[in-house]
Amino acid sequence: EERLRFPPMNHIGELDRAEVRTFHALALARLGRLAEAREALAPALAYYAKLPDAREADWVRSRVATARLAQALVNPAEAQARLAEAAQLIDGLTPEYRRTATIVQMRNEIALEQVARR
């Protein structure tokens, strides 16, 4: 939360701030604090919605996929659709990027949530 108190210096700072909010929302959702998680996630989702062309960059797509995972956790009624979107974003990354440990872990988390919600 301390990092969110200072305004971002540039677009990378804004992206970093959205990522921090997304991970905060994921943590809150896993603790069962869904209302707080939705509140924490909302600014990140609004920021990602403003990135039309940047979504083509793998590093942005991976962060949007993480936000979709968070959306699935905070809104159980939308979980399957959001998990499918997250999986599609991850699967659309370049093969090299998909093989990184972070992305492999994220894809596994998405798959586990998909199985748990069937």
DSSP file with accessible surface (Angstrom, degrees, kcal/mol):
  #  RESIDUE AA STRUCTURE BP1 BP2  ACC     N-H-->O    O-->H-N    N-H-->O    O-->H-N    TCO  KAPPA ALPHA  PHI   PSI    X-CA   Y-CA   Z-CA
    1    1 A E    >>        0   0  163      0, 0.0     3,-0.7     0, 0.0     4,-0.5   0.000 360.0 360.0 360.0 -29.9    0.0    0.0    0.0
    2    2 A E  G >4  +     0   0  108      1,-0.2     3,-1.3     2,-0.2     4,-0.4   0.890 360.0  56.1 -60.2 -38.6    2.9    2.3    0.6
    3    3 A R  G >4 S+     0   0  151      1,-0.3     3,-0.7     2,-0.2    -1,-0.2   0.782 101.3  58.6 -65.1 -25.6    3.8    2.2   -3.1
    4    4 A L  G <4 S+     0   0   35     -3,-0.7    -1,-0.3     1,-0.2    -2,-0.2   0.614  88.6  74.0 -81.7 -10.0    0.3    3.4   -4.0
    5    5 A R  G << S+     0   0  173     -3,-1.3    -1,-0.2    -4,-0.5    -2,-0.2   0.730  88.5  67.6 -74.5 -22.0    0.6    6.6   -2.0
    6    6 A F  S <  S-     0   0  124     -3,-0.7     3,-0.1    -4,-0.4     0, 0.0  -0.809  90.8-112.3-102.7 140.7    3.0    8.2   -4.5
    7    7 A P        -     0   0   99      0, 0.0    -2,-0.1     0, 0.0     2,-0.1  -0.348  38.8-101.4 -68.2 148.2    1.8    9.2   -8.0
    8    8 A P        -     0   0   47      0, 0.0     3,-0.1     0, 0.0     6,-0.0  -0.393  20.7-147.3 -68.7 147.7    3.3    7.3  -10.9
    9    9 A M  S    S-     0   0  179      1,-0.1     2,-0.2    -3,-0.1     3,-0.0   0.711  72.1 -16.1 -87.3 -24.7    6.1    9.0  -12.8
   10   10 A N  S  > S-     0   0   89      1,-0.0     4,-2.0     0, 0.0     5,-0.2  -0.886  88.3 -67.5-161.3-171.1    5.3    7.5  -16.2
   11   11 A H  H  > S+     0   0  138     -2,-0.2     4,-2.4     1,-0.2     5,-0.2   0.863 128.8  54.0 -64.9 -34.6    3.4    4.8  -18.0
   12   12 A I  H  > S+     0   0  103      1,-0.2     4,-2.7     2,-0.2    -1,-0.2   0.912 107.4  51.5 -66.0 -38.9    5.6    2.1  -16.5
   13   13 A G  H  > S+     0   0   21      2,-0.2     4,-2.4     1,-0.2    -2,-0.2   0.897 109.5  49.8 -63.2 -38.6    4.9    3.4  -13.1
   14   14 A E  H  X S+     0   0   60     -4,-2.0     4,-2.3     2,-0.2    -2,-0.2   0.906 111.1  48.9 -66.2 -41.2    1.2    3.3  -13.9
   15   15 A L  H  X S+     0   0    7     -4,-2.4     4,-2.3     2,-0.2    -2,-0.2   0.916 110.9  50.6 -64.7 -40.6    1.5   -0.3  -15.1
   16   16 A D  H  X S+     0   0   56     -4,-2.7     4,-2.5     1,-0.2    -2,-0.2   0.918 109.2  51.2 -62.3 -42.9    3.4   -1.2  -11.9
   17   17 A R  H  X S+     0   0   45     -4,-2.4     4,-2.3     1,-0.2    -1,-0.2   0.912 109.5  49.9 -62.3 -42.1    0.7    0.4   -9.8
   18   18 A A  H  X S+     0   0    2     -4,-2.3     4,-2.2     2,-0.2    -1,-0.2   0.902 110.4  50.9 -63.8 -38.4   -2.0   -1.6  -11.6
   19   19 A E  H  X S+     0   0   44     -4,-2.3     4,-2.6     2,-0.2     5,-0.2   0.922 108.8  50.5 -66.2 -41.8    0.1   -4.8  -11.0
   20   20 A V  H  X S+     0   0   28     -4,-2.5     4,-2.4     1,-0.2    -2,-0.2   0.932 111.4  48.9 -60.9 -44.1    0.4   -4.1   -7.3
   21   21 A R  H  X S+     0   0   59     -4,-2.3     4,-2.5     1,-0.2    -1,-0.2   0.887 109.9  52.4 -63.6 -38.0   -3.3   -3.5   -7.0
   22   22 A T  H  X S+     0   0    1     -4,-2.2     4,-2.4     2,-0.2    -2,-0.2   0.939 111.1  45.1 -64.5 -46.5   -4.0   -6.8   -8.9
   23   23 A F  H  X S+     0   0   96     -4,-2.6     4,-2.3     1,-0.2    -2,-0.2   0.877 111.7  53.4 -67.0 -34.4   -1.7   -8.8   -6.6
   24   24 A H  H  X S+     0   0   64     -4,-2.4     4,-2.5    -5,-0.2    -1,-0.2   0.931 109.8  48.2 -63.0 -44.8   -3.3   -7.1   -3.6
   25   25 A A  H  X S+     0   0    0     -4,-2.5     4,-2.8     2,-0.2    -2,-0.2   0.897 109.4  53.0 -62.9 -40.5   -6.8   -8.1   -4.8
   26   26 A L  H  X S+     0   0    4     -4,-2.4     4,-2.3     2,-0.2    -1,-0.2   0.928 110.4  47.6 -59.8 -44.8   -5.6  -11.7   -5.4
   27   27 A A  H  X S+     0   0   51     -4,-2.3     4,-1.1     2,-0.2    -2,-0.2   0.929 113.0  47.6 -63.5 -45.4   -4.4  -11.9   -1.8
   28   28 A L  H  <>S+     0   0    9     -4,-2.5     5,-2.4     1,-0.2     3,-0.5   0.910 111.3  51.4 -62.8 -41.2   -7.6  -10.4   -0.4
   29   29 A A  H ><5S+     0   0   11     -4,-2.8     3,-1.7     1,-0.2    -1,-0.2   0.909 107.0  52.7 -63.4 -40.8   -9.7  -12.7   -2.5
   30   30 A R  H 3<5S+     0   0  129     -4,-2.3    -1,-0.2     1,-0.3    -2,-0.2   0.744 106.7  54.2 -69.2 -19.5   -7.8  -15.8   -1.3
   31   31 A L  T 3<5S-     0   0  121     -4,-1.1    -1,-0.3    -3,-0.5    -2,-0.2   0.427 120.9-111.2 -87.9  -2.7   -8.5  -14.6    2.2
   32   32 A G  T < 5S+     0   0   57     -3,-1.7     2,-1.4    -4,-0.2     3,-0.2   0.557  80.0 130.0  84.7   9.1  -12.2  -14.5    1.4
   33   33 A R     >< +     0   0  111     -5,-2.4     4,-2.3     1,-0.2     5,-0.2  -0.516  24.1 159.6 -94.6  67.3  -12.4  -10.7    1.6
   34   34 A L  H  >  +     0   0   52     -2,-1.4     4,-2.8     1,-0.2     5,-0.2   0.862  65.8  53.1 -65.7 -40.4  -14.2  -10.4   -1.7
   35   35 A A  H  > S+     0   0   66     -3,-0.2     4,-2.0     1,-0.2    -1,-0.2   0.940 113.6  44.2 -62.8 -43.8  -15.7   -6.9   -1.3
   36   36 A E  H  > S+     0   0   90      1,-0.2     4,-2.4     2,-0.2    -1,-0.2   0.883 112.5  53.3 -65.3 -38.4  -12.2   -5.5   -0.4
   37   37 A A  H  X S+     0   0    0     -4,-2.3     4,-2.3     2,-0.2    -2,-0.2   0.913 107.8  49.8 -64.4 -42.8  -10.7   -7.4   -3.2
   38   38 A R  H  X S+     0   0  101     -4,-2.8     4,-1.9     1,-0.2    -1,-0.2   0.918 111.8  49.2 -61.4 -41.4  -13.2   -6.0   -5.7
   39   39 A E  H  < S+     0   0  156     -4,-2.0    -2,-0.2     1,-0.2    -1,-0.2   0.900 112.4  47.3 -64.7 -41.0  -12.5   -2.5   -4.5
   40   40 A A  H  < S+     0   0   17     -4,-2.4     4,-0.5     1,-0.2    -1,-0.2   0.858 114.3  47.6 -68.5 -34.5   -8.7   -3.0   -4.7
   41   41 A L  H >X S+     0   0    2     -4,-2.3     4,-2.3     1,-0.2     3,-0.5   0.793  90.7  80.8 -79.3 -29.0   -9.0   -4.4   -8.2
   42   42 A A  H 3X S+     0   0   55     -4,-1.9     4,-2.4     1,-0.2     5,-0.2   0.871  91.7  47.9 -51.8 -47.2  -11.2   -1.8   -9.8
   43   43 A P  H 3> S+     0   0   50      0, 0.0     4,-2.2     0, 0.0    -1,-0.2   0.888 111.6  51.4 -64.4 -34.1   -8.5    0.8  -10.5
   44   44 A A  H <> S+     0   0    0     -3,-0.5     4,-2.9    -4,-0.5     5,-0.2   0.930 110.1  48.6 -66.1 -43.8   -6.3   -1.8  -12.1
   45   45 A L  H  X S+     0   0   39     -4,-2.3     4,-2.0     1,-0.2    -1,-0.2   0.906 110.6  51.4 -62.9 -39.9   -9.1   -3.0  -14.4
   46   46 A A  H  X S+     0   0   60     -4,-2.4     4,-0.7    -5,-0.2    -1,-0.2   0.907 111.5  47.8 -63.1 -40.3   -9.9    0.6  -15.3
   47   47 A Y  H >< S+     0   0   26     -4,-2.2     3,-1.4     1,-0.2    -2,-0.2   0.952 111.3  49.0 -65.8 -48.2   -6.2    1.2  -16.2
   48   48 A Y  H >< S+     0   0    3     -4,-2.9     3,-1.7     1,-0.3    -1,-0.2   0.841 103.3  62.2 -62.2 -31.3   -5.9   -2.0  -18.2
   49   49 A A  H 3< S+     0   0   67     -4,-2.0    -1,-0.3     1,-0.3    -2,-0.2   0.748  98.0  58.6 -65.6 -21.1   -9.1   -1.1  -20.1
   50   50 A K  T << S+     0   0  139     -3,-1.4    -1,-0.3    -4,-0.7    -2,-0.2   0.364  84.5  88.2 -88.7   5.7   -7.3    2.0  -21.4
   51   51 A L    <>  +     0   0   24     -3,-1.7     4,-0.8     1,-0.2    -1,-0.2  -0.592  44.3 156.2-106.8  73.9   -4.5    0.1  -23.1
   52   52 A P  T  4 S+     0   0   91      0, 0.0     3,-0.4     0, 0.0    -1,-0.2   0.981  78.3  22.0 -65.3 -55.8   -5.7   -0.7  -26.6
   53   53 A D  T >4 S+     0   0  138      1,-0.2     3,-1.7     2,-0.1     4,-0.2   0.810 113.4  68.1 -84.9 -27.6   -2.4   -1.2  -28.5
   54   54 A A  G >4 S+     0   0   41      1,-0.3     3,-1.9     2,-0.2     6,-0.3   0.722  81.2  78.7 -66.2 -19.0   -0.2   -2.0  -25.6
   55   55 A R  G 3< S+     0   0   84     -4,-0.8    -1,-0.3    -3,-0.4     6,-0.2   0.683  79.9  70.1 -63.9 -15.4   -2.0   -5.3  -25.1
   56   56 A E  G <  S+     0   0  144     -3,-1.7     2,-0.4    -4,-0.1    -1,-0.3   0.706  79.0  91.8 -74.5 -18.3    0.0   -6.7  -27.9
   57   57 A A  S X> S-     0   0   33     -3,-1.9     4,-2.8    -4,-0.2     3,-0.7  -0.633  78.9-136.1 -77.8 131.9    3.1   -6.6  -25.8
   58   58 A D  H 3> S+     0   0   32     -2,-0.4     4,-2.5     1,-0.3     5,-0.2   0.881 102.8  54.6 -56.1 -41.9    3.7   -9.9  -24.0
   59   59 A W  H 3> S+     0   0  107      1,-0.2     4,-0.9     2,-0.2    -1,-0.3   0.826 112.2  44.2 -68.6 -26.1    4.5   -8.3  -20.7
   60   60 A V  H <> S+     0   0    3     -3,-0.7     4,-2.5    -6,-0.3     5,-0.2   0.914 111.5  52.8 -79.1 -43.7    1.3   -6.3  -20.7
   61   61 A R  H  X S+     0   0   43     -4,-2.8     4,-2.5    -7,-0.3    -2,-0.2   0.889 106.7  53.7 -58.6 -37.7   -0.8   -9.3  -21.8
   62   62 A S  H  X S+     0   0    9     -4,-2.5     4,-1.8    -5,-0.2    -1,-0.2   0.895 109.4  47.9 -66.8 -35.6    0.6  -11.3  -18.9
   63   63 A R  H  X S+     0   0   54     -4,-0.9     4,-2.0    -5,-0.2    -2,-0.2   0.890 110.6  50.7 -72.1 -36.6   -0.4   -8.6  -16.4
   64   64 A V  H  X S+     0   0    4     -4,-2.5     4,-2.3     2,-0.2    -2,-0.2   0.905 107.9  54.3 -65.8 -37.9   -3.9   -8.4  -17.9
   65   65 A A  H  X S+     0   0    0     -4,-2.5     4,-2.1    -5,-0.2    -2,-0.2   0.912 106.7  51.1 -61.6 -40.3   -4.1  -12.2  -17.6
   66   66 A T  H  X S+     0   0   13     -4,-1.8     4,-2.4     1,-0.2    -1,-0.2   0.906 108.5  51.9 -63.1 -39.4   -3.3  -11.9  -13.9
   67   67 A A  H  X S+     0   0    0     -4,-2.0     4,-2.7     2,-0.2    -2,-0.2   0.888 107.3  52.7 -64.5 -37.1   -6.1   -9.3  -13.6
   68   68 A R  H  X S+     0   0   43     -4,-2.3     4,-2.1     2,-0.2    -1,-0.2   0.897 107.6  51.4 -66.0 -37.9   -8.5  -11.7  -15.2
   69   69 A L  H  X S+     0   0    0     -4,-2.1     4,-1.9     2,-0.2    -2,-0.2   0.941 110.4  49.0 -61.7 -44.7   -7.5  -14.3  -12.7
   70   70 A A  H  X S+     0   0    0     -4,-2.4     4,-2.3     1,-0.2     5,-0.2   0.918 108.5  53.5 -61.7 -41.5   -8.2  -11.8   -9.9
   71   71 A Q  H  X S+     0   0   19     -4,-2.7     4,-1.8     1,-0.2    -1,-0.2   0.896 106.7  53.1 -59.3 -40.5  -11.6  -11.0  -11.5
   72   72 A A  H  < S+     0   0    0     -4,-2.1     7,-0.2     1,-0.2    -1,-0.2   0.895 111.1  46.2 -62.0 -38.9  -12.5  -14.6  -11.5
   73   73 A L  H  < S+     0   0   14     -4,-1.9    -2,-0.2     1,-0.2    -1,-0.2   0.858 116.0  43.3 -74.1 -34.8  -11.6  -14.9   -7.8
   74   74 A V  H  < S+     0   0    1     -4,-2.3    -1,-0.2     1,-0.3    -2,-0.2   0.698 120.3  41.0 -86.4 -18.4  -13.5  -11.8   -6.7
   75   75 A N    ><  -     0   0   41     -4,-1.8     3,-1.9    -5,-0.2     4,-0.4  -0.721  65.4-179.6-128.0  80.8  -16.6  -12.4   -8.9
   76   76 A P  G >  S+     0   0   70      0, 0.0     3,-1.3     0, 0.0     4,-0.4   0.816  80.3  62.3 -53.5 -32.2  -17.4  -16.1   -8.6
   77   77 A A  G 3  S+     0   0  109      1,-0.3     4,-0.2     2,-0.1     3,-0.2   0.804 111.9  38.0 -65.0 -26.6  -20.4  -15.8  -11.0
   78   78 A E  G <> S+     0   0   78     -3,-1.9     4,-2.5    -7,-0.2     5,-0.3   0.307  86.7 110.1-101.4   5.7  -18.0  -14.6  -13.8
   79   79 A A  H <> S+     0   0    3     -3,-1.3     4,-3.0    -4,-0.4     5,-0.3   0.890  74.2  48.0 -56.0 -51.0  -15.2  -17.0  -12.9
   80   80 A Q  H  > S+     0   0   75     -4,-0.4     4,-2.2     1,-0.2    -1,-0.2   0.922 114.8  45.9 -60.2 -43.7  -15.4  -19.4  -15.8
   81   81 A A  H  > S+     0   0   56      2,-0.2     4,-2.1     1,-0.2    -1,-0.2   0.930 115.5  45.8 -65.0 -44.4  -15.5  -16.6  -18.4
   82   82 A R  H  X S+     0   0   59     -4,-2.5     4,-2.5     2,-0.2    -2,-0.2   0.885 112.3  51.1 -68.0 -37.7  -12.7  -14.6  -16.8
   83   83 A L  H  X S+     0   0    0     -4,-3.0     4,-2.7    -5,-0.3    -1,-0.2   0.900 109.2  51.4 -65.7 -38.1  -10.5  -17.7  -16.4
   84   84 A A  H  X S+     0   0   50     -4,-2.2     4,-2.5    -5,-0.3    -2,-0.2   0.913 110.6  48.8 -64.3 -40.8  -11.0  -18.6  -20.0
   85   85 A E  H  X S+     0   0   61     -4,-2.1     4,-2.4     2,-0.2    -2,-0.2   0.916 111.5  49.5 -63.0 -44.2   -9.9  -15.0  -21.0
   86   86 A A  H  X S+     0   0    0     -4,-2.5     4,-2.4     2,-0.2    -2,-0.2   0.930 111.7  48.1 -61.3 -45.4   -6.9  -15.3  -18.7
   87   87 A A  H  X S+     0   0    6     -4,-2.7     4,-3.1     1,-0.2    -2,-0.2   0.912 110.7  51.7 -62.2 -41.2   -5.9  -18.7  -20.3
   88   88 A Q  H  X S+     0   0  140     -4,-2.5     4,-1.4     1,-0.2    -1,-0.2   0.905 109.5  49.6 -63.6 -41.4   -6.4  -17.3  -23.8
   89   89 A L  H  < S+     0   0   28     -4,-2.4     4,-0.3     2,-0.2     3,-0.2   0.932 114.3  44.6 -62.6 -45.5   -4.1  -14.3  -23.0
   90   90 A I  H >< S+     0   0    1     -4,-2.4     3,-1.7     1,-0.2    -2,-0.2   0.932 112.0  52.0 -64.4 -45.1   -1.4  -16.6  -21.6
   91   91 A D  H 3< S+     0   0   80     -4,-3.1    -1,-0.2     1,-0.3    -2,-0.2   0.755 104.4  59.2 -65.7 -20.8   -1.7  -19.0  -24.4
   92   92 A G  T 3< S+     0   0   43     -4,-1.4    -1,-0.3    -3,-0.2    -2,-0.2   0.485  83.9 104.9 -86.6  -2.2   -1.3  -16.2  -26.9
   93   93 A L  S <  S-     0   0    3     -3,-1.7   -36,-0.0    -4,-0.3    -3,-0.0  -0.329  87.2 -86.1 -71.4 161.4    2.1  -15.2  -25.6
   94   94 A T     >  -     0   0   60      1,-0.1     4,-2.6    -2,-0.0     5,-0.2  -0.308  39.8-112.9 -64.0 151.6    5.2  -16.0  -27.5
   95   95 A P  H  > S+     0   0   58      0, 0.0     4,-1.1     0, 0.0    -1,-0.1   0.881 116.7  53.1 -55.2 -39.1    6.6  -19.5  -26.8
   96   96 A E  H  4 S+     0   0  121      1,-0.2     3,-0.4     2,-0.2     4,-0.3   0.918 111.2  45.0 -63.5 -43.1    9.7  -18.1  -25.1
   97   97 A Y  H >4 S+     0   0   62      1,-0.2     3,-1.4    -3,-0.2     6,-0.3   0.885 107.9  57.8 -69.9 -38.2    7.6  -15.9  -22.8
   98   98 A R  H 3< S+     0   0   90     -4,-2.6    -1,-0.2     1,-0.3    -2,-0.2   0.763 101.1  59.0 -63.1 -24.7    5.2  -18.8  -22.0
   99   99 A R  T 3< S+     0   0  166     -4,-1.1    -1,-0.3    -3,-0.4    -2,-0.2   0.564  79.6 109.8 -83.3  -7.1    8.2  -20.9  -20.8
  100  100 A T  S <> S-     0   0   55     -3,-1.4     4,-2.7    -4,-0.3     5,-0.2  -0.359  79.6-118.4 -69.0 150.9    9.3  -18.4  -18.1
  101  101 A A  H  > S+     0   0   82      1,-0.2     4,-2.6     2,-0.2     5,-0.2   0.883 111.6  53.0 -59.1 -40.5    8.7  -19.5  -14.5
  102  102 A T  H  > S+     0   0  104      1,-0.2     4,-2.3     2,-0.2    -1,-0.2   0.923 112.4  43.7 -62.2 -44.1    6.3  -16.7  -13.7
  103  103 A I  H  > S+     0   0    7     -6,-0.3     4,-3.0     2,-0.2     5,-0.2   0.900 112.0  52.8 -71.5 -40.0    4.1  -17.4  -16.7
  104  104 A V  H  X S+     0   0   63     -4,-2.7     4,-2.3     1,-0.2    -2,-0.2   0.940 111.5  47.5 -59.4 -44.4    4.2  -21.2  -16.1
  105  105 A Q  H  X S+     0   0  117     -4,-2.6     4,-2.3    -5,-0.2    -2,-0.2   0.922 112.2  49.2 -62.7 -44.1    3.1  -20.6  -12.5
  106  106 A M  H  X S+     0   0   13     -4,-2.3     4,-2.4     1,-0.2    -2,-0.2   0.931 111.0  49.4 -62.8 -43.4    0.3  -18.2  -13.6
  107  107 A R  H  X S+     0   0   62     -4,-3.0     4,-2.6     1,-0.2    -1,-0.2   0.901 110.7  50.9 -63.9 -39.0   -1.0  -20.7  -16.2
  108  108 A N  H  X S+     0   0   91     -4,-2.3     4,-2.6    -5,-0.2    -1,-0.2   0.901 109.0  50.8 -65.0 -40.5   -1.0  -23.4  -13.6
  109  109 A E  H  X S+     0   0   41     -4,-2.3     4,-2.2     2,-0.2    -2,-0.2   0.913 110.9  49.1 -62.6 -41.4   -3.0  -21.3  -11.2
  110  110 A I  H  X S+     0   0    0     -4,-2.4     4,-2.4     2,-0.2    -2,-0.2   0.941 111.6  48.9 -62.7 -46.1   -5.5  -20.5  -13.9
  111  111 A A  H  X S+     0   0   35     -4,-2.6     4,-2.3     1,-0.2    -2,-0.2   0.902 110.1  51.2 -62.0 -42.0   -5.8  -24.2  -14.8
  112  112 A L  H  X S+     0   0  125     -4,-2.6     4,-2.5     1,-0.2    -1,-0.2   0.911 111.2  47.8 -62.0 -42.0   -6.3  -25.2  -11.1
  113  113 A E  H  X S+     0   0   42     -4,-2.2     4,-1.5     2,-0.2    -1,-0.2   0.887 109.4  53.8 -66.2 -37.2   -9.0  -22.6  -10.7
  114  114 A Q  H  < S+     0   0   28     -4,-2.4     3,-0.2     1,-0.2    -2,-0.2   0.928 111.7  44.7 -63.1 -43.0  -10.7  -23.8  -13.9
  115  115 A V  H >< S+     0   0   96     -4,-2.3     3,-1.4     1,-0.2    -2,-0.2   0.919 111.6  52.9 -66.1 -43.0  -10.8  -27.3  -12.6
  116  116 A A  H 3< S+     0   0   78     -4,-2.5    -1,-0.2     1,-0.3    -2,-0.2   0.774 109.8  49.4 -64.9 -24.3  -12.0  -26.2   -9.1
  117  117 A R  T 3<        0   0   81     -4,-1.5    -1,-0.3    -3,-0.2    -2,-0.2   0.253 360.0 360.0-103.8  12.7  -14.9  -24.3  -10.6
  118  118 A R    <         0   0  214     -3,-1.4    -3,-0.0    -4,-0.1    -4,-0.0  -0.432 360.0 360.0 -85.2 360.0  -16.3  -27.0  -13.0
